[in-house]
Amino acid sequence: MIELLVTLAVLSLIMAFSYPHIIGMLTRIKIEGTARETVSLLRAARLQAVRRSCYGVVTIDPATKEIMAFADLDRDGVFDDGSDITISRVRLPKQLSFKDENGDIDFDSIEGLDANVDGALTLPSQEVIYRSDGSVLDTGAIRLADHRGNILEVNVDPAATGKVQIRKYNGTAYVTKGEGAREWIYQ
């Protein structure tokens, strides 16, 4: 009986010391997974823009905590239920929000994406808009933060190719995983 109590005490100590690490790991998995899903949305929007010869748009909805991609068949940059096609949506987990390193939230957390002009047509800002040739109207990033202060951005740059990268804020700049031979460090 004493051996069982000692074993339970040791297991309790191990769990107590590993609990914060496990919670941190779960948070990291959620923020990185959401960033990867956002990358998939952007790539799907680009593919649909090229395939359908329309705009492929990715936008955020802070009210529902969603990122939405749609094929903008009428080329106005706004989702119209009757004429546009929803590609997919990503809902942010409860622990995540649209937030940048300065504390700006929702649409204010978006970097760039404010010069969405195509010829004489001015489209809504703060959206990633792909043209039918696969390029984007403007470069920028959608930023995601967790409650522990970790911030990832899904960056689209350069405009000519619409390349998508996930980068993490390291306290001074956004860096890609492994940049400078370092892995990301989470709080």
N, C-alpha and C positions, 0 to 999 in steps of 0.2 A: 504494500500500500504506500509506503514511504517512497519507493522508487517511482511510482506513478505520480505522486505529488511533485517530486523533484523534476520529473520529465515535463509535467504540465507547467511548472514554474519557468523552466528553461525555454519552453516553446512560447510562453507568454512574453518573456523578455525579448526573444527574437522577433516576434510579431510587433512589439512596441517600438523597437528600433527600426524595423524595416517599413513600417506603415507610411511615414512621410515620403520615403523613396518610392514606394508603390504608387502613392497618390500623384507624385510628380511625374512618374512614368506614364500614368494614364492620361494626365493633362497633356503631356508632350505628344502622345499618340493622337489625341483628339485634334490638337491644333495642326499637326503635320498632315493628318488624314484629311482635314477640311481644306487645307492648302492644296493638297494633291487633287482633291475632287474639283476645286476651282480651276486648276490647270486643265483638267479633263473638259470642264465646261467651255473654257476658252478655245481649246483645240476643236471641240465639236462645233462651236459657233463659227470658227474659221472655215472648217470643212463645209458647213452648210452654206456659208456665204459664197464659196467657190462653186459648189455643186449647183446651187439654185440661182446663181447670178443675182444676189441680193446683198443686203447688209446682214452680218451676223453680229448680234448685240449681246453683251453681258453687262448686267446692271445689278446693283444691290437694292434691297428693300429693307431698310432699318426697322420698319414697323413689324415685319414678320420675321426678321433676322434670316433673310434668304438671299441667295445669289441666284439670279435667273439668267438663262441664255435663251435667246429666241432668234428665229429667222425673220428678219424684218422685210417682208415681201413688198410693202408699200414704201420702203426707204424713207421713213420719217423719224426713225430713232426711238419711237414710242411703241410699246406693245399694244396692239389692237387685237382683241379677242377674235374678231371675225375674219381678219385678213392675215394675221401673222401666225407663225407656228412656234409653239413652245418646244425647245430642244430638251431642256432639263432644268432642274432646280436643286440647289444644295441648301439645306437648313443648318444654320450654325448650332452646335451643341450649347446647352445652357451656360457653360463656363466661358464661352467665347463671345467676342463682340467685334464690331468694326471700330478700331481705335488705332491711333498712331503713337509714336514716341513722345509727342508733345501733349498728349491727352485729348487731342481732337477726336471726336466720335462721329459715327455714321458717315454722311457724305463728306464732311470736313476732313475725314481721315484719308480720303482718296488722294493719291499723289498724281498730279498731272491730269490727263484726260479732259482738258478744258478747251482744247482747240479743235473740236470736232466740226471741221468745215470741209465740205466736199464740193469744190467748184463754187457756185453761187449759193449752195444750200448750207445753212447753219443748222446743225443737229444738237440735241441735248448734250450737255457736258456731263462729266463724271460717269461715263459709260465707256466700255471698250467696244469700239465699232470696227468690225472687219469689212473691208471692201471685197468685191467679187474676185479680185486678183490675189487675195490672201494678206494684203497689207492692212495696217490699221490707220485710222484717221489721225490719232494722236497716241503718244506713248504715256505710260504711267503705271500705277500700281493700286491694287486693292489690298488693304492692310487688315490683319486679324490679330487680336490680342486675347490672351487668357487672363484670368484673375490673379496670376502670379507675376505679371509684368513681362511675360515673353511676347514678342511681337514678330510675326512673319508677314512678308508681303509677297504677293503674286505679281511679278513685274512683267510688263509687256514692252519690249524694246529690242531692236530698232523698229521703226514704223514700216520700213520696206518689207520686212519678213514677219513681223508680229511674233517674234520669238518670246516664249514664256519661260520665266525662271522663278523659283521659290528662293527668297532670301530672308535671313534673320537679322534683326537689329541687335548689334552687339554692344550697345552703349554709346557708340560714336558713328556707326555707319551700318548700312545693310550689306550683308555678305552672303555669298552662296555657300552651301555646305562644302567643307573641305578647302575653301579659299584660304590661301596662306598655310596650307597643310594642317588646318585646325578643324576639328569637329565643332558643331554648335554646342554651346553651353547653356543649359536651362536653369532657371531659378526655381 
